[in-house]
Amino acid sequence: MPVRLQRKARKNKIKAAQRKVAIKRLMFMPVIKCLDVEAMRKSFADAASTA
């Protein structure tokens, strides 16, 4: 295979990999764990009463 085609194939693979990584980065959502819902509601109620 000529060198030009090898370079083109390598660039295409790199571009596809970068696109996959970018999509994963944009779709990433951090895992929410150990969330105390009652404490959050209380803090919102406290903030509303002081404002």
N, C-alpha and C positions, 0 to 999 in steps of 0.2 A: 504494500500500500504506500502511495506517495506520502511524503512528509506533510504536505499541506493538508491532506485529508485526515491524517492522524491528529494534527493540531486542531482542525475543525471539530473532530469527534471529541477531543479532550475538552475544548471550550464549551461544546454543547452539554457535556456531562456536568461540567462545573456550574454552568448556568442553571441547569435543572436542579442540582443539589442546593444552590443558593436560593432558588425559588421555594423549594420545599422547606428550608430552614426559615425563610421569611414568613411563610404561611403558618408554620408551627409557632413562631414567635408572636404573630398577631392573634392567633387563636388560643394562646396560653391563658388559662385562668388559674390563679393560685388556689390551692386546696384550703377550704375553710374548715377548721377543726377546733374543738374545745370552745365553742361559741356559747356564751351565757346570754340567752335571749332575754331573760327577766332583768338582768343587770342593764342591758342596753335599753329596754323599755323604761326602766327607772331613771336612767341618765337623761333620756329624752324628756321625760316628764319633769325632771328637775330643771332642765334647760328652758322648757316652756314656761314653767312657773316663775323663773327669775327674769325672763325677758319681757 
